[in-house]
Amino acid sequence: MSTAERRTSDAPIGGRGFGSARYLASQTARGLLIAATSGGLFWLVWLYGNGLRDPRYLDGWVLALGMGVQFAFHIAIKTASLPPKSAARWRRMHILIGYLLIAAFVSHSDFSLPDTPFEWALWAGFVVVTLSGIFGTYLAWALRAKHGIDESLGYDRIPARGAELALAVHSVVAQVDPAVRAIALPAPPHDAWIMDLYSTHLRDFLNGPPNLAAHLTGSQRQLKRLTDEIDNLARYVDQRSQEKLAAIKNLVVEKDRLDFARVHLGLARAWLFVHVPAAYALIVLTLLHILVVYSYSSGLW
């Protein structure tokens, strides 16, 4: 059995670990931290407004400072100036600050919709950056939660690896027991049943494109249907054919994981063409907004 087959056979068919108790605790703590910090920001803005000052200056500068930190992180990633461990740590901080900026933006907009076209442009830019950022966070989490994916396998290598898996399954299916040719009696039709299974259920899956909707939503219906077909046939064949079906099942599971990686890595590539340009546009609009505000104000605060 190959290394890939052993790796797939050691993991559950679903492949997804929806988090241990430690992961759940860390995510709960992060959510509580975001909620507490957001509540603290709303309280500070309320105190600032009760001091007969315009609270939009406070939460506005919080927004500007947070966006500046986010932009600095992007520059550091683009210039490869951060070591891997620091980059991972700052990426988590980038996500955390992004969630906190939602509270600052809601406070700055005073829980209301914009009035002018320029304000609508700012509002739409922030919403696009926020929603695309949340979607990117989901893509990154989904790839980590999907066990058994070879992280060293690049997106450009996935189609070739998929072709290798399809060829490997076909080779296993086409194997014929040498002992069958040595006897004159008719052999059980197990190989024919396996070939029929391959032609009817497996070939299109192995050679076709990944199911975008299923892998995006985490549905395992297609994989379960295929593995159930394999398991059902394994009950009626001999030991040798059962070993063939076990190898085929491992390769099918790996193909499902490969399709999952292809969908999510492809979306992650496309995501950059939305999130990054929208973030740059939002920064430009924010700078113009600051210039306009202070052109008609009497002080910094």
N, C-alpha and C positions, 0 to 999 in steps of 0.2 A: 504494500500500500504506500502511496506517495505521501510526502510531507503535507501537501494540501489536503489530501483525503483524511489523514490523521487529525489535522487541525479542525476540519469540519465535523468529523465524527465525535470529537471531544466536546463540542458545543451543542446546545440545544438547537432544534430546528428553527425556532423563532429567531434565535440569534440576538435578541434584544434583552439587555438587562435594564429594567426600568428603575434601577437604583437600589442600593442597599440602604440599611438604616442610617449608615454614616452619611451617605449622599443626601438622603432625605433630610437629615438633621442640618447639614450644611446649607441646603437650599432654603429650609425654613428660617435658619438664622439670617441668611442673606435677605430674605423677604422682610423679616422683622426689622432689619437694619435699614432697608430702603423706606419702609413705612414710618419708622421712628424719625429718620432724618427728614423725610418729606414733611411730616407733622411739625418737626422743629422749625423748618423753613417757613411754613405757613404761620406759625406762632410769631417768629421774628418779624415777618412782614406785617403782621397785625400790630405788633408793638411799634414798629417803625411808623405805620400810618397813624396810630394814636398819638405819636409825638408831633403831629401836625406837619409831617413831611410826606412827600409823594412816595408811596411804597414801590412804585414801578421802577424807581432808580435802584432800589436795593435788589429786588429779584432780577432786574434787567442786568445788573453787573454780575450777579451770580450766574446768570445764563451766559454772559460773555466770557467770564472766567472759565466756566466749565467747557464751553466750546473751544476755548484756547487750549485747554489741556487735551481735549480730544484731537485737535489738529496737531499738537505736538507729538502725540502718540503716533498718528498716521505718518508724520515725517520721519520719526525714528524707525518705524517699520519699513518704510520705503528705502531709507538709506542703510538699512541693516546695521544700525549702530547699537542694537541691543542684543546681548547674548540670549540663547534660547530660553533659559529659565526666567530671565528678566522679562523677555517678550511675553511669555505665557502669563506671568504675574501682572504685567501691565495690560494685557488683553482682558483679564478678568476685571481689572480696575476700570478699563474703558467701558465695559458693559455696565458695571455698577454706576458709574457717573452718568451714563446715558439714561438709565432709569431715573436717577435723581433729577436730571434736567427736565424730565417730563413734568415733575411737580413744579419746578421753577417756571416752566413755560406756562402751565395752567395758572399759576399765581400771577405771572406778568400780564397775561391776557385777561385777568380778572374774571375768569370763568365765563367769558363771553366770546362771541364771534367777532371778527374784524369788521371795520367800517369802510376803510379806503382800499383801493386796488393794491397799493403798496403793502398795506398790512395783510391783505389776503395772500400776496406773494410770499411774505414772511411766514404766515401761518401754514400755507401749503408746503413750503420748503421744509419746515420743521416736521410736519406730519409725515412727509415722504421719507425724510432721513430717519425718523423714529420707527416707522413701520418696517422699512427695509432693514434697519438695525436689529429689530426684534426677529425678523425672518432669518437674518444671517445667524443670530444666536441659536435659533432652532436648528438650522442646518448643521452648525458645529456640534450641538448637543446630540443630534441624531447620529452623526458619524461616530461619536464617542460611545454612544449607547449600543451601537451595532457591533457585537463581538465577532471576532474571527476575520475582520478586514485587515489585510496587509497594508499598514500605513505607508510603507515604502513604495507601494504601487501607485505610480502617477496616473493622472487622468488620461494622458495620451497612450498609456500602455494598456488601458482597460479593454479596448476592442480586440487587440491581439491576444490578450489573455482569455477573453471570451471565446475566440475562435479555437484556442488551444483546448479549452474545456469541452467545446462541442465535438472536436476531433477525438478527444480522449473518451467521451461517452460512446461515440460511434465505434471506436476500436474495441471497447469492452463488449458492446452489444454484438459485434461481428465475430467475437471469439467462439470457436467451436471446440468441443471436448475431443482431443485426439483419440480417446478410447472409443468414441462412437464409431469411428471409421474402421476400427479393428474387429468389430463384431458384425455378423451378418444380420442380426435381428434389428428390426426398426427401433430407433431410439425414441424416448419420450419427447414430445414436442415442446420441451421447455424453452429451447433457444428460439423457436418460432414464436412462442408467446412473448418472449422478451423483445423480439424484433417488432412484433405488433404493438407492444406498449410504446416502444421508441417511436414508431411511425405515427401512432395515433395521438400520443400525448406529449412526448418529450422533444421531438425534433423542432417543432415550431418555437417552443420555449427556448431551446438552446441556441437556435440560429436567429431568432427574432429580436426586435428591440426591447428594452426594458419597459415594464408597465409603469408609466410615470405616475399616474394617480395612486396606484397601490403602494408604491415605494414612498411617495410623498406623505401619504396618510398613515403609513406603517401597517397596512393590511397584509396579512399572511395567508389570505384565502387561496391565492394561486399556488403558492408553495405547498400548503397543506393538501390541496387537491392532488398535486403531483406525487407527493410522498405517500399519501394514502393509496394511490394507485399502485405504487411500487410495493408497499407493505402488503396490500391485498394479494398481489401476485406471488409474493414470497411465501405465502402460506401453502401454495400448491405445487412448489417446485422442489427439486432435490437440493442437497447441500451445496454442490458446485454452483448451481444457478442462484441460490440465495446469496452466495459470496459475490457473484456478478451484480446482483441487484443492490447489495449493500454498497459496492463501489460506485455504482451509478447514482445511488441516492446521495452519497457524499459529494459527488461532482455536481449534482443538481442543486444541493444546498449552497455550495460555493458559487455557482452561477447566480443564484438569487442574491447572495451577498455582493457579488460583483456588480450586478445590475443596480443594487441599492447604492453602492458607492458611485457608480456612473451617474445616476440621477442627481445625487446630492452634490457631488463635486462639480458637475456641469452647472447646476443651479448656483453654486457658490461662485463660479466664474462669472456667470451672467449677473449675479447680485452685485458684484463690484462695479459694473457699468451703470448701476442705478444709485447705489449708496454713496459712492465716492463723488461722482459729479454733483449729486444733489447736495452733499455736504459742502463742497466748494462754493456752489451757488448760494447756499444759506449763509456762509461766512461773508461773502461779498455783500449780500443784502443786509446782514447784521451791521457791518461797518457803515454802510450808507444810512442805516437807521440811526446809529449812534451820532453820525454827523448831523443828520437832520434834527434830532432831538436837541442836541447841544447848540445848534444854531439859533434856537428859539428859547433857550433856557437861561436862567440867571446865575447858575452855579452848578457845581459837580453833583451835589446831592439834592 
